[in-house]
């Protein structure tokens, strides 16, 4: 039974109250962040290329989690080429692209506040739903799960439509209080706020996709920018079952002001660590020169979630000549490890 507007309290996030496991994981992520910053300064061209690739993957993965898909060719055209969407699904993809680009470019100008949250939602939905203005839901919604036999089972009942405006106001106030508290671990605050946002489910549609955009915004504002170069959404999608299980466990008891934040917290840190670890793996060989150029080319293609062109691979590995890249790609195609998509200058390569 709901007890009225939810009470948000993030005081448990003070460092001295946290389990050692979380503190250690957060410290490891901070160390990888420092290493990433050093490598970004040493390889700016490679990071610029990675940003484009990560943007494509992020748009693809976040929408795919919600069952919104299109072909790789159309996805690239929508994200990089800026073409007009052809249908409702592509309109939703393009809307996500627009908000993601705004966050990449102007994260410092935004925050977890109602004006930004509603503006992001309106911008994300405007192409799919002309007239969308970021208004909160006007009817109660439920989060349902389809069972193997086709039945739908209610998994969670979010905040009612009537309570949503005041609940969102309280959520933002609680976030701002914790954000300004020097004793609160800011990295660990992010997943707690996002979990609460998902439990409120303030909009009729698009809450999951918006939650991932808000996650990136808060990460960038706190200096954790791995998601700009290795898709955070892609990492979530890669372990989607674990993500949804953590969300299920942590949201239990939320309506009675008894959420269990730690499973969702651990899942978030694990995902972020995976992103930084991928950056570490990708650039360690470039920096130290311990791996052959051939092996680095092979690893770049085999680790990519999206098709890569020869030019994109050269951008990631600026010290490797296009001739070498072309020769290695040809051998990999003949060996059957990768497949070629398109022809001529439009050729791209993806793991088989």
C-alpha positions in Angstrom: 0.0 0.0 0.0 1.4 3.4 -1.0 2.1 5.8 1.9 1.9 9.0 -0.1 4.8 11.0 -1.7 8.0 9.0 -1.5 10.6 10.1 1.0 14.1 10.4 -0.5 17.1 10.1 1.7 20.7 9.7 0.4 22.5 10.2 3.7 23.6 6.5 3.6 26.0 7.5 0.8 28.4 9.1 3.1 31.8 7.3 2.6 32.1 6.2 6.2 28.8 4.3 6.0 29.4 2.4 2.8 30.4 -1.3 2.4 34.1 -1.8 1.6 33.2 -3.5 -1.7 31.6 -0.4 -3.0 34.3 1.9 -1.9 37.0 -0.3 -3.5 35.1 -0.6 -6.8 34.6 3.2 -6.9 38.3 3.7 -6.2 39.3 1.3 -9.0 37.0 3.2 -11.4 38.6 6.5 -10.3 42.1 5.1 -11.0 41.0 4.0 -14.5 39.5 7.4 -15.1 42.8 9.0 -14.3 44.6 6.7 -16.7 42.0 7.4 -19.4 42.6 11.1 -19.1 46.3 10.6 -19.6 45.7 8.5 -22.7 43.2 11.0 -24.1 45.8 13.7 -23.9 48.3 11.5 -25.7 45.9 10.2 -28.4 43.4 13.0 -29.1 42.6 11.9 -32.6 41.9 8.3 -31.5 39.5 9.6 -28.9 37.7 11.8 -31.3 37.1 8.8 -33.6 36.0 6.7 -30.6 33.4 9.4 -29.7 31.7 9.0 -33.1 31.7 5.2 -32.8 30.4 5.3 -29.3 27.6 7.7 -30.2 26.4 5.2 -32.9 26.6 2.3 -30.5 24.9 4.2 -27.7 21.9 5.2 -29.9 21.6 1.7 -31.2 21.9 -0.1 -27.8 19.7 2.2 -25.7 16.8 1.9 -28.3 17.4 -1.8 -28.8 16.9 -2.4 -25.1 13.4 -1.1 -25.6 12.9 -3.1 -28.8 13.4 -0.1 -31.2 15.7 -1.2 -34.0 16.7 -0.4 -37.6 19.4 -1.6 -40.0 23.0 -0.7 -39.3 23.1 1.4 -42.6 20.0 3.4 -41.5 21.4 3.8 -38.0 24.6 5.3 -39.2 22.8 7.6 -41.6 20.5 8.8 -38.8 23.3 9.3 -36.3 26.2 10.5 -38.4 24.5 11.7 -41.6 21.6 13.4 -39.9 19.0 12.1 -42.4 15.3 12.4 -41.8 13.6 9.4 -40.1 11.3 7.3 -42.2 9.0 5.8 -39.6 8.0 6.0 -35.9 10.9 3.8 -34.8 13.5 5.9 -36.6 11.9 9.0 -35.2 12.5 7.7 -31.7 16.1 6.8 -32.6 16.6 10.3 -34.0 15.2 11.9 -30.8 17.6 9.9 -28.7 20.4 11.0 -30.9 19.5 14.7 -30.5 19.5 14.6 -26.7 22.7 12.5 -26.6 24.5 15.1 -28.8 23.3 17.9 -26.5 24.6 16.1 -23.5 27.9 15.4 -25.2 28.3 19.0 -26.2 26.9 20.9 -23.2 26.8 18.6 -20.1 28.0 21.5 -17.9 24.9 23.5 -18.8 22.5 20.9 -17.6 21.7 19.0 -14.4 19.2 16.7 -12.8 16.5 19.3 -12.5 12.9 19.3 -13.6 13.4 21.9 -16.3 16.2 19.8 -18.0 14.5 16.5 -17.4 11.3 17.7 -19.1 13.1 19.5 -21.9 15.2 16.3 -22.6 12.0 14.2 -22.7 10.3 16.7 -25.1 13.3 16.7 -27.4 13.6 13.0 -27.3 10.0 12.4 -28.2 9.3 15.4 -30.5 9.9 13.6 -33.8 7.9 10.5 -32.8 5.1 12.4 -31.1 4.7 16.0 -32.6 3.6 18.3 -29.9 5.4 16.5 -27.0 6.2 19.1 -24.4 7.8 17.1 -21.6 4.6 16.9 -19.5 4.4 14.3 -16.8 2.0 11.4 -17.2 -1.7 12.0 -16.7 -2.7 8.4 -16.2 -1.3 5.8 -13.9 1.1 3.3 -15.6 2.5 -0.1 -14.6 5.6 -2.0 -15.5 4.5 -5.4 -16.8 6.4 -8.5 -17.9 5.2 -10.9 -20.6 5.4 -14.5 -19.4 6.3 -17.5 -21.6 2.7 -18.4 -22.0 1.8 -14.9 -23.2 0.2 -13.6 -20.0 1.3 -10.2 -18.8 2.2 -9.9 -15.1 2.5 -6.5 -13.3 6.1 -6.4 -12.0 6.0 -2.9 -10.5 3.5 -0.1 -9.9 5.2 3.3 -10.2 4.1 6.6 -8.6 0.6 7.5 -9.4 0.0 10.3 -11.9 -1.6 12.5 -9.2 1.5 12.2 -7.0 4.1 12.4 -9.8 4.7 16.3 -9.9 5.3 16.5 -6.1 7.4 13.3 -6.0 9.6 14.6 -8.8 10.0 17.9 -7.0 11.1 16.0 -3.8 13.4 13.8 -5.8 15.2 16.8 -7.4 15.5 18.5 -4.0 16.9 15.4 -2.4 19.5 15.1 -5.2 20.5 18.7 -4.9 21.0 18.3 -1.1 23.1 15.2 -1.6 25.0 16.8 -4.5 26.0 19.7 -2.3 27.0 17.5 0.7 30.8 17.1 0.6 30.5 13.9 2.6 28.3 12.1 0.0 30.1 10.0 -2.6 29.0 11.6 -5.9 29.6 8.6 -8.1 27.4 6.4 -5.9 24.7 9.1 -5.8 24.1 8.7 -9.6 22.6 5.2 -9.6 20.5 5.9 -6.6 18.9 8.9 -8.2 18.4 7.0 -11.5 16.8 4.1 -9.6 14.4 6.5 -8.0 13.6 8.2 -11.3 12.8 4.8 -12.8 10.5 3.9 -9.9 8.6 7.2 -10.2 8.3 6.6 -14.0 7.2 10.2 -14.5 6.3 10.0 -18.2 3.9 8.0 -20.2 6.7 6.7 -22.5 10.4 6.9 -22.8 11.4 6.6 -19.1 14.0 3.9 -19.7 15.8 5.7 -22.5 15.7 9.0 -20.7 17.1 7.3 -17.6 20.2 6.3 -19.6 20.6 9.8 -21.0 20.4 11.2 -17.5 22.9 8.7 -16.3 25.4 9.9 -18.9 24.7 13.5 -18.0 25.4 12.9 -14.3 28.5 10.9 -15.1 29.9 13.6 -17.3 29.1 16.3 -14.7 31.1 14.4 -12.2 34.1 13.8 -14.5 33.4 10.2 -15.6 33.4 10.4 -19.4 34.1 6.8 -20.4 30.6 6.7 -21.8 31.6 9.3 -24.4 34.2 6.9 -25.9 32.9 3.4 -25.1 29.1 3.1 -25.1 27.7 2.9 -21.6 24.3 1.9 -23.1 26.1 -0.9 -25.0 27.6 -2.2 -21.8 24.1 -2.2 -20.2 22.6 -4.0 -23.2 25.4 -6.6 -23.1 24.4 -7.6 -19.6 20.7 -6.7 -19.8 19.5 -9.7 -17.8 21.7 -8.6 -14.8 20.6 -5.0 -15.2 16.9 -5.9 -15.0 17.4 -8.3 -12.1 19.2 -5.6 -10.1 16.4 -3.2 -11.0 13.8 -5.7 -9.9 15.5 -6.5 -6.5 16.3 -2.8 -5.7 12.9 -1.5 -6.5 11.2 -4.1 -4.2 9.8 -2.2 -1.2 10.2 1.2 -2.9 6.6 2.1 -2.6 6.8 1.6 1.1 10.0 3.8 1.4 12.2 0.7 1.8 14.2 0.5 -1.5 17.3 -1.8 -1.6 19.7 0.4 -3.5 22.8 -1.8 -3.3 22.1 -4.4 -6.1 21.4 -1.6 -8.5 24.5 0.3 -7.2 26.7 -2.7 -7.7 25.4 -3.3 -11.2 26.0 0.3 -12.2 29.5 0.3 -10.9 30.2 -3.0 -12.6 29.0 -1.6 -15.9 31.0 1.6 -15.6 34.1 -0.4 -14.7 33.6 -2.5 -17.8 33.5 0.7 -19.9 36.8 2.0 -18.4 38.4 -1.4 -18.6 37.6 -1.5 -22.3 39.3 1.9 -22.7 42.2 0.6 -20.7 42.5 -2.5 -22.9 42.2 -0.6 -26.1 44.8 1.9 -25.4 47.3 0.0 -23.3 48.8 -1.7 -26.3 49.0 1.6 -28.2 50.7 3.4 -25.3 53.1 0.7 -24.4 53.8 -0.7 -27.8 53.7 -4.3 -26.5 51.4 -5.7 -29.2 51.9 -5.9 -33.0 50.1 -3.6 -35.3 48.4 -6.6 -36.8 47.1 -7.8 -33.4 45.8 -4.3 -32.6 43.9 -4.1 -35.9 42.3 -7.5 -35.3 41.4 -6.6 -31.8 39.8 -3.3 -32.8 37.5 -4.9 -35.3 36.6 -8.0 -33.3 35.8 -5.9 -30.2 33.5 -3.4 -32.0 29.8 -3.7 -31.6 29.2 -1.8 -34.9 30.7 -2.1 -38.4 34.0 -0.1 -38.9 35.4 1.4 -42.1 39.1 1.3 -42.9 39.2 5.1 -42.2 37.6 4.6 -38.8 40.1 2.0 -37.9 43.0 4.3 -39.0 41.5 6.9 -36.7 41.5 4.6 -33.7 45.1 3.5 -34.5 46.7 6.6 -35.9 50.2 5.1 -35.9 49.1 2.2 -38.3 49.2 2.9 -42.0 46.1 2.4 -44.2 48.0 -0.1 -46.3 48.6 -2.3 -43.2 45.0 -1.9 -42.1 43.8 -3.0 -45.6 46.0 -6.0 -45.7 45.0 -7.2 -42.3 41.3 -6.7 -43.0 41.6 -8.7 -46.3 43.2 -11.6 -44.4 40.5 -11.5 -41.7 37.7 -11.6 -44.4 39.4 -14.5 -46.1 39.8 -16.4 -42.8 36.0 -15.8 -42.1 36.6 -14.0 -38.8 35.0 -10.8 -40.1 32.6 -10.0 -42.9 32.6 -7.1 -45.3 29.5 -4.9 -45.6 29.2 -2.7 -48.7 31.8 -2.2 -51.4 34.5 0.3 -52.3 34.9 3.3 -50.1 31.6 2.4 -48.4 33.0 -0.9 -47.1 32.8 -1.6 -43.4 33.8 -4.6 -41.4 32.1 -6.5 -38.6 32.9 -9.6 -36.6 31.3 -12.7 -38.2 
